Amino acid sequence: MISKLRTLIPVLLLAPYMVFASAQDIISPNDNPGGFLPNLIFRRSPTVGGAIIGILTAALGLAGLIAVAMLIYGGFRYITSAGNEEMAKAGKKTITNALIGLVIIILSFVIINVVTNLAFGTTG
């Protein structure tokens, strides 16, 4: 059990750094000197609509991270059930719910991008 936690804890601690490392594409020091959050929110356009789309995109990204963490947690519960039917069933239920949530989040992201592209002609 302890060896599994030694493997799981560094992965969970490094996940936010991987997300912020990929954010370097949207942040340029010359674009907006306001810092990370204004660059993330206003990366499409400096309007109220652009801010709303940026906030929704950031919220969906955070929800996606939580869904992936729940998927990992459900897999961990399922694997460590050690033949206990109730724990195995709870782990399967967590995995199923996390996958459903992840599909909903991905579809929401696609819908937001399609509607944005149709309404405003922007690309993200």
Backbone as a ProteinNet text record, in pm:
[ID]
protein_1_A
[PRIMARY]
MISKLRTLIPVLLLAPYMVFASAQDIISPNDNPGGFLPNLIFRRSPTVGGAIIGILTAALGLAGLIAVAMLIYGGFRYITSAGNEEMAKAGKKTITNALIGLVIIILSFVIINVVTNLAFGTTG
[TERTIARY]
82.5	0	86.6	189.7	275.9	353.5	395.9	470.1	379.3	249.7	156.7	136.2	131.8	118	243.3	358.9	482.8	482.9	414.7	405.4	296.2	184.1	68.5	87	146.9	158.8	241.9	358.3	431.8	356	281.8	204.8	99.1	28.3	-75	-15.9	103.1	166.5	221.6	259.4	315.4	209.7	86.7	-18.9	-41.9	-52.6	-73.2	43.2	165.4	279.9	276.3	224.7	213.6	112.5	4.1	-96.9	-39.6	28.6	83.5	200.3	271.1	379	322.3	205.8	144.5	81.9	67.5	7.7	105.3	230.8	327.1	296.2	215.4	177.1	84.8	3.3	-91.4	-37.4	77.5	132.9	258.6	257.7	375.1	397.7	519.1	542.6	500.3	500.1	465.7	316	239.9	96.1	21.1	35.1	-40.2	43.4	89.6	173	93.1	-35.1	-120	-95.2	-24.4	4.4	-69	-64.4	-118.1	-268.9	-342.3	-488.1	-547.7	-507.3	-561.6	-527.4	-408.7	-372.1	-457.2	-487.8	-569.9	-712.8	-767.7	-907.3	-925.9	-837.9	-855.8	-774.8	-743.3	-657.9	-727.3	-860.1	-930.8	-951.7	-1012.9	-1034.1	-1059.7	-1016.4	-1032.4	-1172.5	-1274.6	-1412.5	-1479.7	-1601.1	-1675.1	-1703.5	-1740.6	-1764.1	-1638.8	-1525.2	-1398	-1363.3	-1395	-1369	-1456.4	-1584	-1673.9	-1626.4	-1587	-1537.7	-1408.7	-1320.4	-1196.7	-1221.9	-1316.2	-1349.2	-1411.2	-1501.6	-1562	-1458.1	-1365.9	-1260.7	-1170.7	-1135.1	-1052	-1126.7	-1256	-1335.1	-1347.1	-1365.4	-1372.3	-1238.4	-1129.4	-997.5	-978.1	-1020.2	-1010.8	-1100.8	-1222	-1313.2	-1255	-1186.7	-1121.9	-1011.6	-933.9	-830	-890.5	-1000.4	-1066.4	-1122	-1179.9	-1234	-1123.9	-1008.4	-896.8	-845.8	-839.8	-797.8	-896.5	-1025.6	-1125.6	-1113	-1077.7	-1055.8	-938.1	-832.6	-716.1	-753.5	-828.2	-869.7	-958.9	-1052.6	-1139.4	-1059.8	-962.6	-876.2	-794.9	-748.2	-672.8	-761.3	-885.5	-978.9	-1011.4	-1027.2	-1060.9	-945.2	-824.8	-708	-677.1	-695.1	-663	-780.3	-885.4	-999.7	-967.2	-868.3	-819.8	-932.3	-1017.9	-1124.3	-1249.2	-1247.9	-1366.2	-1466.6	-1581.2	-1680.6	-1731.8	-1755	-1809.7	-1710.1	-1583.1	-1481.5	-1460.4	-1465	-1449.4	-1566.7	-1686.7	-1804.5	-1797.5	-1751.3	-1737.5	-1631.5	-1521.6	-1418.6	-1470	-1546.6	-1604	-1701.8	-1780.6	-1877.2	-1805.3	-1697.3	-1620.1	-1560.3	-1507.3	-1450.2	-1558	-1673.6	-1783.2	-1828.7	-1847.6	-1892	-1786.9	-1658.6	-1552.3	-1546.8	-1566	-1566.6	-1686	-1802.6	-1920.3	-1895.1	-1839.1	-1806.9	-1705.8	-1605.6	-1503.4	-1563.4	-1653.7	-1719.6	-1804.3	-1876.5	-1958.5	-1870.5	-1757.3	-1666.2	-1609.7	-1569.1	-1514.5	-1621.7	-1742.9	-1851	-1884.8	-1880.5	-1904.9	-1800.3	-1675.9	-1567.9	-1588.6	-1626.3	-1650.5	-1767.6	-1875.3	-1993	-1958.2	-1882.8	-1844	-1760.3	-1666.4	-1581.9	-1660.3	-1752.7	-1831.7	-1922.1	-1989.3	-2077.8	-1998.6	-1882.8	-1798	-1753.8	-1711.8	-1666.6	-1780.5	-1898.9	-2013.3	-2060.4	-2063.3	-2117.2	-2019.3	-1893.9	-1797.9	-1688.9	-1679.9	-1577.6	-1438.1	-1424.6	-1292.9	-1246.5	-1117.9	-1060.7	-985.5	-981.8	-919.8	-812.3
-119.4	0	125.3	125.9	243.4	262.7	153.7	167.7	223.6	190.7	245.7	395.1	435.6	577.6	655	591.9	657.8	685.8	602.1	623.5	723.1	719.1	800.7	947.5	972.4	1108.8	1199.1	1156.7	1246.1	1275.8	1178.3	1201.3	1307.8	1299	1397.3	1535.2	1539.3	1667.5	1732.9	1652.9	1707.9	1744.8	1698.4	1724.7	1874.3	1958	2100.9	2164.9	2119.5	2176.2	2143.1	2023.6	1987.7	2077.7	2112.7	2200.3	2339.5	2393.1	2527.5	2532.2	2421.9	2418.8	2428	2369.1	2378.8	2515.9	2594.9	2727.6	2829.3	2791.5	2886.7	2926.8	2847.5	2884.2	3005.5	3023.4	3133.6	3256.2	3242.7	3355.3	3404.4	3528.4	3592.2	3721.2	3748.9	3869.5	3997.7	3998.1	4119.2	4134.5	4026.9	4032.5	4113.8	4074.3	4138.3	4131.9	4244.4	4241.2	4217	4183.9	4167.4	4041.7	3944.8	3822.5	3704	3590.9	3465.2	3468.4	3511	3504.8	3594.3	3720.2	3798.5	3740.4	3685.5	3623.8	3501	3424.5	3305	3342.4	3442.1	3479.5	3551.1	3644.7	3727.8	3679.9	3551.5	3506.3	3511.5	3510.3	3519.4	3664.3	3742.6	3884	3958.4	4083.5	4160.4	4220.1	4137.6	4182.4	4101.8	4139.9	4066	3923.8	3909.8	3777	3691.6	3753.4	3681.5	3639	3724.5	3690.9	3574.6	3575.6	3466.8	3334.7	3338.4	3216.9	3168.9	3262.6	3226.3	3164.3	3220.9	3166.8	3028	3010.6	2878.9	2775.4	2814.8	2722.6	2684.4	2781.2	2752.4	2663.2	2688.7	2606.3	2463.3	2447.6	2312.7	2241.4	2314.4	2253.8	2204.9	2285.5	2244.7	2124.9	2126.3	2013.2	1886.8	1901.4	1787	1728.5	1815.5	1766.9	1691.4	1742.9	1675.8	1540.8	1535	1409.1	1305.3	1348.1	1254.8	1207.8	1298	1259	1158.4	1178.8	1083.1	948.8	950.5	826.7	749.3	819.8	756.9	703.7	782.9	741.3	617.1	613.4	496.3	373.3	389.1	276.8	229	322.9	286.7	209.7	255.9	185.6	46.9	33.9	-95.1	-193.4	-145.3	-233.5	-275.6	-186.3	-218.1	-279.1	-320.6	-380	-516.1	-584	-712.2	-815.4	-822	-921.5	-880.6	-767.4	-718.7	-667.6	-733.5	-701.4	-557.8	-510.8	-376	-269.3	-288.8	-191.3	-195.2	-314.8	-327.4	-260.4	-279.1	-217.5	-65.2	-15.7	129.2	186	112.9	157.6	161.2	58.8	56.7	171.6	200.5	309.1	443.7	462.1	585.9	600.3	490.9	495.4	529.1	464.5	490.2	635.8	686.4	826.3	924.5	894.2	982.2	983.2	867.8	862.5	937.4	923.2	997.9	1147.7	1188.7	1330.4	1380.9	1299.8	1339.5	1354.9	1266.3	1277.9	1405	1433.2	1555.1	1679.2	1680.1	1794.6	1814.5	1706.1	1716	1766.2	1711.7	1758	1904.6	1947.8	2088.6	2178.2	2135.7	2212.7	2223.1	2111.5	2111.9	2203.7	2196.2	2280.1	2428.4	2463.1	2603.1	2651.7	2569.4	2610.9	2620.7	2527.5	2533.4	2656.2	2681	2797.2	2926.8	2932	3050.4	3074.4	2967.8	2981.6	3022.7	2970.7	3007.1	3150.2	3187.8	3318.7	3432	3411.3	3521	3502.1	3384.3	3360	3354.7	3322.9	3316.5	3171.9	3156	3022.8	3019.7	2904.1	2897.9	2802.9
0	0	0	82.2	91.8	-37.9	-102	-227.8	-337.3	-334.9	-433.1	-409.3	-282.9	-251.8	-291.4	-279.2	-320.5	-470.5	-546	-689.7	-723.6	-653.8	-686.4	-646.3	-532.4	-481.4	-572.8	-622.7	-714.2	-843.1	-893.9	-1015.9	-991.3	-879.2	-848.1	-819.7	-764.1	-736.4	-863	-962.1	-1085	-1188.3	-1172.7	-1271.1	-1294.6	-1190	-1217.2	-1293	-1269.5	-1338.9	-1487.3	-1521.6	-1662.9	-1733.2	-1663	-1722.2	-1742.6	-1643.5	-1655.7	-1752.8	-1770.6	-1869.1	-2009.4	-2031.3	-2163.4	-2185.9	-2080.7	-2092.8	-2151.2	-2170.2	-2223.2	-2366.6	-2436.1	-2572.2	-2575.3	-2471.3	-2471.6	-2399.9	-2334.9	-2260.9	-2330.3	-2365.9	-2422.3	-2343.5	-2303.2	-2223.2	-2293.8	-2425.6	-2499.5	-2522.8	-2510.7	-2538	-2432.8	-2310.1	-2203	-2076.4	-2027.2	-1907.7	-1780.3	-1791.6	-1674.2	-1595.4	-1648.9	-1577.8	-1638	-1566.5	-1617.9	-1636.5	-1534.7	-1541	-1649.8	-1663.3	-1774.6	-1911.2	-1925.9	-2053.6	-2081.1	-1978.3	-1995.7	-2031.1	-1965	-1986.5	-2118.8	-2150.8	-2269.6	-2389.4	-2397.4	-2505.9	-2641.1	-2645.2	-2773.1	-2814.1	-2726	-2756.8	-2626.1	-2617.5	-2493.6	-2480.5	-2491.6	-2477.1	-2367.5	-2334.1	-2232.3	-2280.5	-2408.4	-2464.9	-2461.9	-2494.6	-2488.6	-2347	-2249.8	-2110.2	-2066	-2106.2	-2068	-2128.4	-2255.1	-2320.4	-2253.3	-2218.5	-2150.1	-2014.6	-1939.6	-1807.2	-1820.5	-1917.2	-1938.6	-1979.3	-2065.1	-2107.7	-1990.6	-1908.4	-1791.3	-1692	-1672	-1580	-1632	-1762.6	-1819.2	-1808	-1821	-1801.9	-1659.9	-1563.1	-1423.2	-1395.7	-1450.6	-1433.5	-1496.4	-1609.2	-1672.7	-1585.9	-1521.7	-1430.2	-1313	-1260	-1147.8	-1192.7	-1313.3	-1364.9	-1383.5	-1434.4	-1451.4	-1315.2	-1218.2	-1082.8	-1022.6	-1046.4	-996.5	-1067.9	-1194	-1267.9	-1208.6	-1178.1	-1115.3	-977.1	-900.6	-767.5	-773.8	-868.4	-883.5	-921.2	-1010.9	-1046.1	-928	-848	-727.5	-629.8	-612.1	-522.3	-574.5	-704.6	-763.6	-750.6	-778.3	-773	-629.3	-534.3	-394.7	-319	-389.9	-320.6	-261.7	-313.4	-261	-246.8	-347.8	-347.1	-272.2	-207	-136.5	-240.1	-247.6	-350.2	-339.1	-218.1	-199.3	-244.3	-209	-250.7	-401.7	-460.2	-605	-676.9	-624.1	-685.1	-673.2	-558.2	-539	-633.7	-654.5	-747.5	-890.9	-931	-1066.1	-1085.9	-981.3	-991.4	-1005.7	-932.2	-942.1	-1081.9	-1136.1	-1271	-1373.2	-1361.3	-1455.3	-1449.4	-1328.5	-1314	-1364.8	-1340.7	-1388.6	-1541.6	-1603.7	-1750.2	-1808.4	-1745.8	-1791.4	-1779.1	-1666.7	-1647.4	-1747.6	-1778.7	-1875.8	-2015.1	-2052.8	-2183.2	-2188.7	-2081.1	-2076.6	-2086.7	-2018.3	-2022.4	-2162.6	-2227.9	-2362.9	-2459.1	-2447.8	-2534.9	-2509.2	-2384.3	-2352.5	-2417.1	-2410.7	-2472.4	-2623.7	-2685.7	-2830.5	-2864.8	-2787.6	-2813.8	-2800.6	-2696.8	-2678.3	-2796.3	-2841.7	-2954.4	-3084	-3108.5	-3231.7	-3231.4	-3119.6	-3111.3	-3124.8	-3062.7	-3072.9	-3215.6	-3282.3	-3420.8	-3512.6	-3490.7	-3575.1	-3547.1	-3420.2	-3384.5	-3409.4	-3372.8	-3378.2	-3483.4	-3539.2	-3641.4	-3585.3	-3455.7	-3393.8	-3390.2	-3379.5	-3363.8	-3233.2	-3173.4	-3042.2	-3037.3
[MASK]
++++++++++++++++++++++++++++++++++++++++++++++++++++++++++++++++++++++++++++++++++++++++++++++++++++++++++++++++++++++++++++

